[in-house]
């Protein structure tokens, strides 16, 4: 059963009972029994945690009624391409995406608790590399605090593909490296020393990127492991 306060988000913000009941009926055909909580509310969609027939749970993304986007089908296609870095898609329609519920914490929170930050930093950058290999450019990872999660079983998942698109030269590794070193770890000077290598990765085709990425990982490991102070010179 749908709680009335959460049923509202099936046709948010221009709610009508007929719209909500029609959508709830369609979702029931997919095994969606109702929503248990609101996970997020953005400019063009809302995300609900839903319960499924058989006892499972999932995340349901719903297009807002006032969205400038006509549907979620293009995003669904990119999400499918981005798996397993993205959540697994179960089903899509014009106004909804039913997908894996990612349970965990934002990577920023996980990093703040970690005694050794390097393993998680490298996991995040490797997730960006995974998206690059898959040919998906997320485009919102320069400020990734709301998009990158560490799951309860230790995987890194990247969420929210509203602005993402297929690309021959995605820049996820560059954006995540810059975000981690500058905004999360506050290693701005060390990031500047990696600028040339990041530019090389950005310009390289996929065949060349493998070697550049290997060097980048080695340099990032040095940056994160070194103690603060004048000894942080990578040149």
HELIX and SHEET records of a PDB file:
HELIX    1   1 UNK A    4  UNK A    7  1                                   4    
HELIX    2   2 UNK A    8  UNK A   11  5                                   4    
HELIX    3   3 UNK A   17  UNK A   28  1                                  12    
HELIX    4   4 UNK A   73  UNK A   82  1                                  10    
HELIX    5   5 UNK A  107  UNK A  113  1                                   7    
HELIX    6   6 UNK A  118  UNK A  134  1                                  17    
HELIX    7   7 UNK A  172  UNK A  178  1                                   7    
HELIX    8   8 UNK A  179  UNK A  184  3                                   6    
HELIX    9   9 UNK A  188  UNK A  193  1                                   6    
HELIX   10  10 UNK A  195  UNK A  203  1                                   9    
HELIX   11  11 UNK A  206  UNK A  225  1                                  20    
SHEET    1   A 5 UNK A  32  UNK A  41  0                                        
SHEET    2   A 5 UNK A  45  UNK A  52 -1                                        
SHEET    3   A 5 UNK A  57  UNK A  63 -1                                        
SHEET    4   A 5 UNK A  96  UNK A  99 -1                                        
SHEET    5   A 5 UNK A  89  UNK A  92 -1                                        
SHEET    1   B 3 UNK A 104  UNK A 106  0                                        
SHEET    2   B 3 UNK A 148  UNK A 151 -1                                        
SHEET    3   B 3 UNK A 156  UNK A 158 -1                                        
SHEET    1   C 2 UNK A 136  UNK A 137  0                                        
SHEET    2   C 2 UNK A 165  UNK A 166 -1                                        
END                                                                             
